[in-house]
């Protein structure tokens, strides 16, 4: 019976590790999105980091990137900068891939 318990514990540990890694990737992708958005919104360099942190914090509200999309679309609209949902979706995919690569490189 202990081998089944060990296997179950191993699977639980892997799941927890995978969830933590996904959280880190999403946080990194959110930061990358925030830095990109800060540039598009013509924010000064010192304000860009603060804005990126706001974007990361907004991603903690609900699972996925819906909350980040809402924030970015609102901020862009408030500043009369055009941003389509399609562009945002493509950008999120690219930033997720880049973030995953960066997290993987950090682990080496």
RAMO-V836063 format. One record per residue. N is the residue number from 0. RES is the residue in one letter. SS is DSSP state (A for helix, B for strand, O for the rest). NEAR is the number of other C-alpha atoms within 10 Angstrom. Layout:
# RAMO-V836063
N;RES;SS;NEAR
N;RES;SS;NEAR
This chain:
# RAMO-V836063
0;X;O;5
1;X;A;7
2;X;A;8
3;X;A;9
4;X;A;10
5;X;A;11
6;X;A;11
7;X;A;12
8;X;A;12
9;X;A;12
10;X;A;12
11;X;A;12
12;X;A;12
13;X;A;12
14;X;A;12
15;X;A;12
16;X;A;12
17;X;A;12
18;X;A;12
19;X;A;12
20;X;A;15
21;X;A;16
22;X;A;13
23;X;A;15
24;X;A;22
25;X;A;24
26;X;A;20
27;X;A;21
28;X;A;26
29;X;A;26
30;X;A;24
31;X;A;23
32;X;A;25
33;X;A;23
34;X;A;22
35;X;A;16
36;X;A;20
37;X;A;22
38;X;A;14
39;X;A;13
40;X;O;15
41;X;O;12
42;X;O;14
43;X;O;10
44;X;A;12
45;X;A;8
46;X;A;14
47;X;A;19
48;X;A;16
49;X;A;15
50;X;A;19
51;X;A;21
52;X;A;18
53;X;A;16
54;X;A;25
55;X;A;21
56;X;A;15
57;X;A;19
58;X;O;21
59;X;O;15
60;X;O;12
61;X;O;10
62;X;O;9
63;X;O;11
64;X;O;18
65;X;A;12
66;X;A;17
67;X;A;24
68;X;A;19
69;X;A;13
70;X;A;16
71;X;A;19
72;X;A;18
73;X;A;14
74;X;A;16
75;X;A;18
76;X;A;12
77;X;A;9
78;X;O;11
79;X;O;10
80;X;O;12
81;X;O;9
82;X;O;16
83;X;O;9
84;X;A;11
85;X;A;9
86;X;A;9
87;X;A;16
88;X;A;13
89;X;A;11
90;X;A;16
91;X;A;20
92;X;A;12
93;X;A;15
94;X;A;21
95;X;A;21
96;X;A;15
97;X;A;16
98;X;A;22
99;X;A;19
100;X;A;13
101;X;A;14
102;X;A;16
103;X;A;12
104;X;A;9
105;X;A;8
106;X;A;7
107;X;O;5
